[in-house]
């Protein structure tokens, strides 16, 4: 009887560790989906990976604390990567193909038309700006020419008026 209770006490954290690995695999797929949607540089990838593994470590700690009275056992630490690989190799491949298909459709039917509209209005703005800047330059030239043609009024100063005393 005691032997059966001990196995059950260790079996439940094992199953929960496998499920935690599957949950972390799902989180990893969500992260991969957003990485495909919005490509990132090295620094952002490093930050995302670090954050992901910190969250996984926190979840492992909470699993051990809540379901195993704070005792970290090797089978828990080995069962989580097994659950992760279980998700990653079986449904993870399918979800990644679906995600790639969705991203392709998103880019084809949403991003490209918006980009075309944006480029159209941007080119239109540039043309209008060039038109007004040319007009402004022409007006400046006209003003400079008109200033040259108008003789300046000479101010009378004391030196110009000579009085004989």
C-alpha positions, 0 to 999 in steps of 0.5 A: 500500500505505501509503495503505491502511494509513493508511486502516485505521489511521484507520478502526478508531478511527472505528468504535470512536468510533461504538461508544463513542457507542452505548455512551454512548447505552445508558448515557444510556437507563439513566440516563433509566430511573432518572430516570423510576423515581425523579424527581429535583430540579434539583441531582440532575439537574445532578449526574447529567448532569455525572457522565455527561459526565465519564464520557464524556470519560474514555472518549473520552480512553481511546479516544484514548490506547489506539487512537490513540496519544493523538492526538485527532482531529476525526473521533473527536470527531464520530463519538461524537455520531453513534453516540450519535444512532444509538442514541438515534433508532433503538433508543433510542426503542423502549427508552424506550417499553418502559421507560415500559411497564415503569415503568407496570406496576411502579407499578400492580402493585407500588408502588400495592399496597405504598402501600395496605398502608402507608397502611392500617397508618399509619392504624391506627397513628394511630388506636391512638396517638389512642386511647391518648393520649385514655386517658392524658389521661383518667387524668391528669384523674382523678389531678388530681381525686383529688389535690384531694380528699385533704387534705395532711397539715400538717407540724408545724414549730417555729412551730406548737408554741408553748411557754411558758417 
